[in-house]
Structure formats: C-alpha cells, structure tokens
Amino acid sequence: MASDDEVVKEVEKRLGTLAIREEIGASSSGTSRPERSREKWVDITDEFFESCQGLELGELAIAPNFSMFEAMSAIELMDPKMDVGLVRTRPDLGFAKCRREGALSLNYLPETLATLDATLSALVTWLEGGSLAQTLYTNVLLVNANLVNKVDILGTFGHAMNQLIYYINNIITTASVSEEEDFNVTNPYPCIPFQKDYKVIRIELEAIEASLESEAKMTNCADDDAAERLVMGSIAARLAFVRTLTQAIINLTPIHTIILDNIDKANPTPVATFRPNLRHTTEDLQTCLKNAVVMADTWHLGSRSERDDEDFAWLPAFEPDLNRRKLPATFPRKAEMIPRKRAIPYLVEMVQMLLRLPMEVPDAVSEPGSMIAYVREYSEAKFSTAFTRSVLQLMLFPLDDHVLGKRALSDLCVDSLKNALAPPLLDTDTGLLGDPGIKNMWSLMVSNMTKAFLLISQVFGSNLPRQREKLVHSISDFCILEMDADDLDKQCLRFCSGSSAPLNYNMQGGLHLGTFFISETLRLMRLYLESSFQQELIAPYEYTYMYWFYGDIVMKWLCSGNDRAYSYLANGLSSTGSKKGKTSVTKVSNKDSRKKTKLREYKAENAFLMIEMAICDGMFRAALALQLMGKIIVPMWEANSEELRFAHRMVPFKQLQPLCDLNYARYRRDSRLDSLVSGGHSQLLSDAVEAFDMARIQLEQGQLSDRYVAKGNSLLKVCKNNIVVLRLFSSGRMPNSRIHFEFTESPAYPMMRLQ
C-alpha cells in the first residue's frame, strides 16, 4: 500500500495542485480540519481532464494501488449527490434541536397543516420507490415519536404514521409481487412502530378529530376566524385519512398475523381463518376517500416556502440530512420529494383503487380464469402501485390457498374443469375415480394445477416487464400439466375399454383434460406475445414471423381448442339432460346454466379470434411489403441472422410440442414467404389492406359480446388508421416517408404513422 506522501506526489505530478496535500494530511492524522469558506476550495476540473488525456485506456483500473473499486469511489467523491463526505453533516440534528428551539409549535396552524401534508408527500415518495431514510424518516417527529410525550396533533400523527408505515412495509414484503425497482423495503428504524399500541393511537386520533371539529364550530364567523376554522377542518381530515386507511388495511388483510410471524419467525402462529371484512372496509375507504378529496382541495392552506416544496427543509420538523450515515455507500445522497400538489391527488387515486377491491373482487373469483383476468386488469390499471397490487394479493389469499379465506382454490379449479368441458372423469356414472391409479393421478394433477394458478395470480400482480419474464415459467408449468392431463385421459380410455361398466357418452376418443390445459397454455402464450409487443421488445424487422406465429399458430390452435371444448361440453350437457329425472331438474339447473354460459363464451372468443387473425395477417403482409420497399431495414450480419432470431423467439415455447416445435424452414414453407416476395410489394400492400378491411367490417357489423366491446373499439381504430396509411404507400404519393409504429390503442397491434 502506497504511503500518503507517495500518493500526494503522484497526484501533484498529474494535477499540479497543492490543494490536495492539506486534505490528505488532515485525514491521515485524524485531526479535524479548520472550517474553511467555500471560496478557498480549488477547482481542479480542467487540470484533471487535461492530465487524464495522457492516460492509456484502462490505466486507472489496472494500476497496482488503484483498482476498479477505488476508481468508482473517486467518481462518487466528485458527485455531491453520491458522496457522503463532500457535504458537511451538521451534528445538531433531530427532535432535540426542534424542542430546544421551540420550533415545533401548534400555535401556527398553517405550519402544522403543511407538516402533515409534507409527511404524506414523503409517504407517496416512499411508495414510488424512495428510501424510508430519505423520505418519511427525515421527519424528526416520526423518528423520535416516543419523545413526544404530549398527546397533540403532531405527536399522535407521528405515532399513527409509524404504524401505517409498518403495515404497508409488511404487506408489500409478504405479498412478494414487487421488485427492487418498485419498492424499497429497507427500514432504518425497525422498532419504532411498537412504541404505542394502535388501538390507543386510534382513540387519540378520534379524540383530536372531535376536538378540532368542535373548535371549528365554536369559532366566530369573522374572515380571519373563518380561515382558521377551515384549517382546523383540514387538519382533522388528514388525521381521519390516516386513521381510516389504517383501519381499512386491518379489515382487508391479515396484517396482525403477518406481523406476529415476522416478529417471531421461529414460532409462527397457527394458520387461523381470516376473511376480509368487506362491509367495514368499504365504509372505511369511503370515509377515507371523502377526506382525501378534502385534502386535495385544501393543501394550499398550509405554509409555503419561497420556492417549491423541494425536500421540505424549510419546515422545522424535516431534516433532509438526518439519516445520511444510514445510507449505503453508493446510494444517492439526495432524493427528490414529490411536491404536495402532486402527492395529495396521488393519494386520492390510491384510495379509489383500494375501494375497488371490496366492491369488485367477490364477483371476480367464481373461477380461476376470471380471477386471473381481474388480477391482470387491476395490476395494469393506470394508478396501480406496488401497494395496491400487494393488498389485492393478500385479500385474495389471506393465509393459504383459500380464496377470500373461504373456498379452496383447488375446488375452484375442479369446478372450472367441469364447466369448461364436462370431463367424464368427474361423472360419477363412469366410476373412473374409483380406480386407485386414476384417483392418484387426478389428485396430483389438481394439486399441480392449484399451484400453477397460484403462481399466475402472483405473476400478474407484478409490474409489466416482470410479468413477461415470469410468464415463461408459467407456460412451462402448464406444458407439463398438459402432458400429465394427456396421460390421465389415456388412462381413463384404457380403463373404460377394459371395464364392463357402461362407457360414458363421449369418453372414447376424447382428450378432455388435455384440451383444457393446452388452451390455457395458448392463452398464456398470447399474453406473453402481447406483453412483448406492448413493451416494444419485438423489433419491426421481426414483425413478419412474429405476427405469422401469433395468428397462424397460436390463435388458430386456440380456435381449434375452443371448438373441441365446445363439442365436449355440448355433448356432456345433452347427455346430462337425458339422464336426469324430474326430481333433479331444479338441482342441476344452475350447473347447466353455467355450462350454457361457457358455450356462449367459446363462440364469442372464437369470433373475436377470427378478427384478430385477420389483423395478424394484415400486419404480416404489411411488414413484408415495407421490408421489400426498404422502409423496414432487416439487419443481416450473417447469412442466417434471421433464422437465428426466429429460433431465439421460439425458445419460450419449445416445451409445447409438437405444436410449437417450429423451425425457420417450416415458417418459410407454411407462410409461403418466397411466393409472397416474388409477387412484389404492391400486391402485398393490397392484400394487407384487404385483411385489415375484412377485420374492420367484422368489427363494425358483428355483434361482439360485452366482454370484447372495448377491445373491439380499439382494434377498429387500428384497422381504419392502417388502411389509410397502407393505401398512401400503395399509391406511391409519399415515396420518401418513413414508417413508425405506435402501440397506443392496442397492446398487440400498432398504429402505423408516417413521418
């Protein structure tokens, strides 16, 4: 290790300044440097860059006493946002200073209101991925809540916020649907929430709210008094907001059980029954929303700084540098707080998202398919956050695999199979489940099916990029389930062929369970491809084979699976109707009604799939024409570059054989690529316009089910736009225009734009 003198000489040799000798000498001796004014610092930037010009590439990294670690440290030293030592930390920080100076006073209500709003802004910044040490815990009232002995607005609010922070942190950690880019779970003060019981906090909050409302009513009607009365009501609304939000979390999730298990992980509490209290949650969130709206209308009544809110250092309760020494070495020293003007409306939207849960979820969990669809739609909503997605997960499966704490997911899976295609295996007349081998295979398949649907519910609770990444594993799971289901179907066929028991109405030749799982796998593949297009992870020069695969393989096979399931279910329904006696009509009417609904769903899905297949064909032909015109450049570093890209895109679907065991040669053969290319771009553009126009006619004249109306309207805009653009290209009037693709209306089909 080089001595300080050697380091100084080397630095002086390269930078030509004596300013560094004093710094290194002072730090080595351990003595504190005298306070120096900012003007005495020497700017060595120009000299530094000039000296660096003589360095060889990699010299900093390979020098004996200056490794990559020291190089990164040097970079951080030159960045005031990254370096903890560049900005001197004041030793006198925190609650003790505020109390000694008498800075925290309730006499000036606008400042109190601003402090509450600033804390809520810090909460929003934390929910959006900030660090607790740089957001909420820059408020000395939260860090030192136990020192606030007096039961007043700021003290009680501090305890309530600490409890809310702890609940949110545990919910997000337990739900496991957030990643490091979504939320920062690190808590520099883990013991703070246990300084006061929440029941006591709730009583104190209610008492303060009542006191503020009472004082507001007693205030005179003078202008100044009216303003004070309005501020009092605004403060009461913020206290009520925190109280009702916390209470809603308690009613909707098993947070207390989670906290007890986290405290004593060696002795977890026995799994108890927990069912979300939907009625009380709805009432709490409605009250919370009402107060949030009041907050959004009154945030401007609080104190303001001469500039923007920034880090709220202008408020006595906030010390931005309070936790500088608690941050990791490479963590940014400065975090940007979301201002009150944006943070309070954010809370309004968050509560509205939470309010959807008790009102919508009970109707969406009748079967795994509808439950997964709801989780996906909720997670992709505009104002969905890691917190709201986590609450949904813990509401659906509070402590185990019982949906809403009531019915096991495995039962829903079995019902879903019954309603989807009426498999003979579940018909008691066949006696199939009486065979021990078949029963064991069935039990194992139901168990694996339950795990697969649990995983999918978590997958769609994640953010969009992570969904695509995790969908590959779910596709793999369902491929395995499809193979197991085929084996079980064949075993059932063998049992029936060798049994004296009467054969079921459609047992022979039917792969009922395999049909169900291959259809579910294809739906997951659709979602994977849709996510790839939506995130623009598929380049325009890949549109040819990707849209061919999307339409001619995935959708066509899904249509075939739906047709087969429709046939199985229709036969099962007619057979059930012929077997049931008069006394059983009422008993099975509900089951028959659900099956008839499923038959209509198959028809509606296939009708919409035909429309999408036409759009895929239009995109395939349009992309190929644009390649021939030179509007889309296809990079060909090697002769087989496109073949390698095709093989790479097919990797996630390799397990679904022989359906998706595709190679590039088969793609060229089945798509008639060479024949289409020889026809020229004009014919391709004409065919693409025809395909889009066919989809447009079906969308305008067809009777879409309610489930597809919104999506159909979006696709109609895509078709009309793309028809116009392709006709312009076909006319040759815009030869120098460039093409641009925008996924604004549909996640899977772009709007073509001319530039």
KAFEN-V873375 format. One record per residue. N is the residue number from 1. SS is DSSP state (@ for helix, = for strand, . for the rest). PHI is phi in whole degrees, 0 to 359 (none if undefined). Layout:
# KAFEN-V873375
N | SS | PHI
N | SS | PHI
This chain:
# KAFEN-V873375
1 | . | none
2 | . | 291
3 | . | 284
4 | @ | 297
5 | @ | 297
6 | @ | 295
7 | @ | 297
8 | @ | 298
9 | @ | 299
10 | @ | 295
11 | @ | 293
12 | @ | 296
13 | @ | 297
14 | @ | 274
15 | @ | 255
16 | . | 65
17 | . | 221
18 | . | 265
19 | @ | 292
20 | @ | 277
21 | @ | 302
22 | @ | 296
23 | @ | 295
24 | @ | 292
25 | @ | 297
26 | @ | 293
27 | @ | 289
28 | @ | 289
29 | @ | 285
30 | . | 80
31 | . | 276
32 | . | 281
33 | . | 283
34 | . | 294
35 | . | 298
36 | . | 237
37 | . | 285
38 | @ | 297
39 | @ | 293
40 | @ | 275
41 | . | 291
42 | . | 260
43 | . | 276
44 | . | 251
45 | @ | 300
46 | @ | 297
47 | @ | 296
48 | @ | 297
49 | @ | 292
50 | @ | 295
51 | @ | 291
52 | @ | 293
53 | . | 295
54 | . | 273
55 | . | 274
56 | . | 281
57 | . | 298
58 | . | 89
59 | @ | 296
60 | @ | 297
61 | @ | 282
62 | @ | 253
63 | = | 298
64 | . | 303
65 | . | 250
66 | = | 214
67 | . | 277
68 | @ | 299
69 | @ | 299
70 | @ | 293
71 | @ | 296
72 | @ | 294
73 | @ | 297
74 | @ | 295
75 | @ | 298
76 | @ | 294
77 | @ | 297
78 | . | 271
79 | . | 244
80 | . | 297
81 | . | 281
82 | . | 255
83 | . | 268
84 | . | 281
85 | . | 262
86 | . | 294
87 | . | 259
88 | . | 291
89 | . | 275
90 | . | 289
91 | . | 288
92 | . | 262
93 | . | 235
94 | . | 104
95 | @ | 294
96 | @ | 301
97 | @ | 295
98 | @ | 299
99 | @ | 290
100 | @ | 294
101 | @ | 274
102 | . | 66
103 | . | 285
104 | . | 270
105 | . | 230
106 | . | 267
107 | . | 290
108 | . | 257
109 | @ | 296
110 | @ | 303
111 | @ | 291
112 | @ | 299
113 | @ | 298
114 | @ | 296
115 | @ | 295
116 | @ | 296
117 | @ | 293
118 | @ | 297
119 | @ | 295
120 | @ | 293
121 | @ | 295
122 | @ | 295
123 | @ | 299
124 | @ | 296
125 | @ | 299
126 | @ | 294
127 | @ | 298
128 | . | 269
129 | . | 110
130 | . | 288
131 | . | 266
132 | @ | 302
133 | @ | 294
134 | @ | 253
135 | . | 239
136 | @ | 295
137 | @ | 272
138 | @ | 271
139 | = | 270
140 | @ | 294
141 | @ | 292
142 | @ | 281
143 | @ | 292
144 | . | 245
145 | @ | 299
146 | @ | 290
147 | @ | 274
148 | . | 274
149 | . | 285
150 | . | 284
151 | . | 279
152 | . | 226
153 | @ | 298
154 | @ | 292
155 | @ | 295
156 | @ | 293
157 | @ | 299
158 | @ | 298
159 | @ | 297
160 | @ | 296
161 | @ | 293
162 | @ | 300
163 | @ | 294
164 | @ | 296
165 | @ | 301
166 | @ | 294
167 | @ | 298
168 | @ | 298
169 | @ | 300
170 | @ | 291
171 | @ | 297
172 | @ | 293
173 | @ | 294
174 | @ | 289
175 | @ | 294
176 | . | 59
177 | . | 243
178 | . | 244
179 | . | 244
180 | . | 297
181 | . | 281
182 | . | 269
183 | . | 205
184 | . | 254
185 | . | 271
186 | . | 295
187 | . | 240
188 | . | 287
189 | . | 229
190 | . | 291
191 | . | 267
192 | @ | 301
193 | @ | 297
194 | @ | 267
195 | @ | 281
196 | . | 205
197 | . | 290
198 | @ | 295
199 | @ | 300
200 | @ | 294
201 | @ | 299
202 | @ | 298
203 | @ | 296
204 | @ | 295
205 | @ | 298
206 | @ | 298
207 | @ | 294
208 | @ | 293
209 | @ | 301
210 | @ | 297
211 | @ | 295
212 | @ | 296
213 | @ | 294
214 | @ | 293
215 | @ | 296
216 | @ | 296
217 | @ | 287
218 | @ | 279
219 | . | 290
220 | . | 294
221 | . | 268
222 | . | 298
223 | @ | 300
224 | @ | 296
225 | @ | 293
226 | @ | 296
227 | @ | 295
228 | @ | 295
229 | @ | 297
230 | @ | 295
231 | @ | 294
232 | @ | 300
233 | @ | 297
234 | @ | 292
235 | @ | 296
236 | @ | 300
237 | @ | 296
238 | @ | 290
239 | @ | 296
240 | @ | 294
241 | @ | 299
242 | @ | 296
243 | @ | 296
244 | @ | 288
245 | @ | 295
246 | @ | 296
247 | @ | 295
248 | @ | 296
249 | @ | 298
250 | @ | 295
251 | @ | 285
252 | @ | 263
253 | . | 230
254 | . | 279
255 | @ | 296
256 | @ | 292
257 | @ | 295
258 | @ | 298
259 | @ | 295
260 | @ | 298
261 | @ | 292
262 | @ | 289
263 | @ | 289
264 | . | 237
265 | @ | 289
266 | @ | 288
267 | @ | 232
268 | . | 295
269 | . | 291
270 | . | 301
271 | . | 294
272 | . | 253
273 | . | 283
274 | . | 229
275 | . | 234
276 | . | 303
277 | . | 274
278 | @ | 292
279 | @ | 294
280 | @ | 293
281 | @ | 297
282 | @ | 299
283 | @ | 297
284 | @ | 297
285 | @ | 288
286 | @ | 295
287 | @ | 295
288 | @ | 298
289 | @ | 295
290 | @ | 300
291 | @ | 290
292 | @ | 295
293 | @ | 295
294 | @ | 299
295 | @ | 299
296 | @ | 295
297 | @ | 274
298 | @ | 235
299 | @ | 298
300 | @ | 289
301 | @ | 285
302 | . | 284
303 | . | 300
304 | . | 228
305 | . | 269
306 | . | 293
307 | . | 253
308 | . | 286
309 | . | 300
310 | . | 52
311 | . | 261
312 | . | 63
313 | . | 295
314 | . | 285
315 | . | 267
316 | . | 302
317 | . | 281
318 | = | 252
319 | . | 233
320 | . | 302
321 | . | 267
322 | . | 300
323 | . | 243
324 | @ | 303
325 | @ | 282
326 | @ | 265
327 | . | 270
328 | . | 300
329 | . | 298
330 | . | 260
331 | . | 279
332 | . | 303
333 | . | 286
334 | . | 233
335 | . | 246
336 | . | 271
337 | . | 282
338 | . | 285
339 | . | 294
340 | @ | 301
341 | @ | 299
342 | @ | 263
343 | @ | 289
344 | @ | 294
345 | @ | 301
346 | @ | 301
347 | @ | 295
348 | @ | 299
349 | @ | 295
350 | @ | 297
351 | @ | 294
352 | @ | 297
353 | @ | 295
354 | @ | 294
355 | @ | 294
356 | @ | 296
357 | @ | 297
358 | @ | 294
359 | @ | 268
360 | @ | 248
361 | @ | 300
362 | @ | 305
363 | @ | 275
364 | @ | 255
365 | . | 244
366 | . | 289
367 | . | 210
368 | @ | 302
369 | @ | 298
370 | @ | 291
371 | @ | 295
372 | @ | 296
373 | @ | 298
374 | @ | 291
375 | @ | 301
376 | @ | 295
377 | @ | 296
378 | @ | 293
379 | @ | 290
380 | . | 266
381 | . | 298
382 | . | 301
383 | . | 256
384 | . | 287
385 | . | 229
386 | @ | 301
387 | @ | 291
388 | @ | 295
389 | @ | 295
390 | @ | 291
391 | @ | 299
392 | @ | 300
393 | @ | 298
394 | @ | 286
395 | @ | 287
396 | @ | 294
397 | . | 232
398 | . | 299
399 | . | 230
400 | . | 210
401 | . | 268
402 | = | 273
403 | = | 292
404 | . | 57
405 | . | 71
406 | . | 248
407 | = | 245
408 | = | 295
409 | @ | 298
410 | @ | 299
411 | @ | 295
412 | @ | 295
413 | @ | 296
414 | @ | 296
415 | @ | 298
416 | @ | 297
417 | @ | 296
418 | @ | 300
419 | @ | 284
420 | @ | 280
421 | @ | 207
422 | . | 46
423 | . | 294
424 | @ | 300
425 | @ | 305
426 | @ | 267
427 | . | 270
428 | . | 296
429 | . | 292
430 | . | 281
431 | . | 68
432 | @ | 295
433 | @ | 286
434 | @ | 282
435 | . | 279
436 | @ | 301
437 | @ | 296
438 | @ | 295
439 | @ | 297
440 | @ | 294
441 | @ | 297
442 | @ | 295
443 | @ | 298
444 | @ | 294
445 | @ | 293
446 | @ | 296
447 | @ | 298
448 | @ | 292
449 | @ | 295
450 | @ | 298
451 | @ | 297
452 | @ | 295
453 | @ | 288
454 | @ | 298
455 | @ | 296
456 | @ | 295
457 | @ | 298
458 | @ | 285
459 | @ | 302
460 | . | 279
461 | . | 273
462 | . | 275
463 | . | 289
464 | @ | 300
465 | @ | 298
466 | @ | 290
467 | @ | 303
468 | @ | 299
469 | @ | 297
470 | @ | 278
471 | @ | 298
472 | @ | 301
473 | @ | 292
474 | @ | 293
475 | @ | 299
476 | @ | 298
477 | @ | 299
478 | @ | 286
479 | @ | 297
480 | @ | 295
481 | @ | 299
482 | @ | 296
483 | @ | 292
484 | @ | 296
485 | @ | 294
486 | @ | 298
487 | @ | 298
488 | @ | 293
489 | @ | 300
490 | @ | 294
491 | @ | 296
492 | @ | 295
493 | @ | 297
494 | @ | 296
495 | @ | 297
496 | @ | 291
497 | @ | 290
498 | . | 256
499 | . | 250
500 | . | 277
501 | . | 292
502 | . | 297
503 | . | 291
504 | . | 290
505 | . | 305
506 | . | 217
507 | . | 286
508 | . | 294
509 | . | 78
510 | . | 254
511 | . | 252
512 | @ | 297
513 | @ | 294
514 | @ | 298
515 | @ | 298
516 | @ | 299
517 | @ | 284
518 | @ | 291
519 | @ | 293
520 | @ | 295
521 | @ | 296
522 | @ | 295
523 | @ | 294
524 | @ | 294
525 | @ | 296
526 | @ | 301
527 | @ | 294
528 | @ | 297
529 | @ | 293
530 | @ | 299
531 | @ | 295
532 | @ | 296
533 | @ | 294
534 | @ | 300
535 | . | 272
536 | . | 56
537 | . | 271
538 | . | 253
539 | . | 286
540 | @ | 304
541 | @ | 287
542 | @ | 259
543 | @ | 299
544 | @ | 300
545 | @ | 284
546 | @ | 287
547 | @ | 287
548 | @ | 296
549 | @ | 296
550 | @ | 298
551 | @ | 272
552 | @ | 279
553 | @ | 252
554 | @ | 295
555 | @ | 289
556 | @ | 295
557 | @ | 290
558 | @ | 293
559 | @ | 300
560 | @ | 297
561 | @ | 297
562 | @ | 295
563 | @ | 297
564 | @ | 293
565 | @ | 297
566 | @ | 299
567 | @ | 296
568 | @ | 300
569 | @ | 292
570 | @ | 295
571 | @ | 295
572 | @ | 296
573 | @ | 293
574 | @ | 292
575 | @ | 292
576 | @ | 297
577 | @ | 295
578 | @ | 283
579 | @ | 270
580 | . | 284
581 | . | 273
582 | @ | 297
583 | @ | 286
584 | @ | 261
585 | @ | 299
586 | @ | 295
587 | @ | 294
588 | @ | 260
589 | @ | 299
590 | @ | 295
591 | @ | 295
592 | @ | 297
593 | @ | 298
594 | @ | 295
595 | @ | 292
596 | @ | 295
597 | @ | 298
598 | @ | 295
599 | @ | 299
600 | @ | 295
601 | @ | 295
602 | @ | 299
603 | @ | 297
604 | @ | 295
605 | @ | 294
606 | @ | 294
607 | @ | 298
608 | @ | 287
609 | @ | 297
610 | @ | 297
611 | @ | 296
612 | @ | 293
613 | @ | 297
614 | @ | 294
615 | @ | 294
616 | @ | 299
617 | @ | 297
618 | @ | 297
619 | @ | 294
620 | @ | 299
621 | @ | 290
622 | @ | 295
623 | @ | 297
624 | @ | 294
625 | @ | 297
626 | @ | 294
627 | @ | 293
628 | @ | 294
629 | @ | 278
630 | . | 83
631 | . | 281
632 | . | 242
633 | . | 272
634 | . | 260
635 | . | 291
636 | . | 230
637 | . | 287
638 | . | 232
639 | . | 296
640 | . | 254
641 | @ | 301
642 | @ | 291
643 | @ | 297
644 | @ | 293
645 | @ | 296
646 | @ | 299
647 | @ | 298
648 | @ | 296
649 | @ | 291
650 | @ | 273
651 | @ | 303
652 | @ | 297
653 | @ | 249
654 | . | 298
655 | . | 288
656 | . | 273
657 | . | 261
658 | . | 277
659 | . | 305
660 | . | 247
661 | . | 276
662 | . | 259
663 | . | 230
664 | @ | 295
665 | @ | 296
666 | @ | 294
667 | @ | 300
668 | @ | 296
669 | @ | 288
670 | @ | 290
671 | . | 275
672 | . | 55
673 | @ | 299
674 | @ | 297
675 | @ | 295
676 | @ | 293
677 | @ | 295
678 | @ | 294
679 | . | 286
680 | . | 90
681 | @ | 288
682 | @ | 296
683 | @ | 294
684 | @ | 296
685 | @ | 297
686 | @ | 296
687 | @ | 295
688 | @ | 295
689 | @ | 299
690 | @ | 297
691 | @ | 294
692 | @ | 296
693 | @ | 292
694 | @ | 297
695 | @ | 296
696 | @ | 298
697 | @ | 298
698 | @ | 294
699 | @ | 290
700 | @ | 280
701 | @ | 259
702 | . | 287
703 | . | 265
704 | . | 283
705 | . | 289
706 | @ | 304
707 | @ | 297
708 | @ | 248
709 | @ | 296
710 | @ | 298
711 | @ | 294
712 | @ | 296
713 | @ | 297
714 | @ | 294
715 | @ | 293
716 | @ | 297
717 | @ | 297
718 | @ | 298
719 | @ | 298
720 | @ | 299
721 | @ | 297
722 | @ | 291
723 | @ | 298
724 | @ | 297
725 | @ | 297
726 | @ | 292
727 | @ | 293
728 | @ | 297
729 | @ | 296
730 | @ | 295
731 | @ | 287
732 | . | 78
733 | . | 278
734 | . | 230
735 | . | 291
736 | . | 263
737 | . | 286
738 | . | 254
739 | = | 257
740 | = | 224
741 | = | 248
742 | = | 234
743 | . | 264
744 | . | 266
745 | . | 266
746 | . | 225
747 | . | 288
748 | . | 250
749 | . | 235
750 | . | 275
751 | = | 272
752 | = | 277
753 | = | 237
754 | = | 264
755 | . | 234
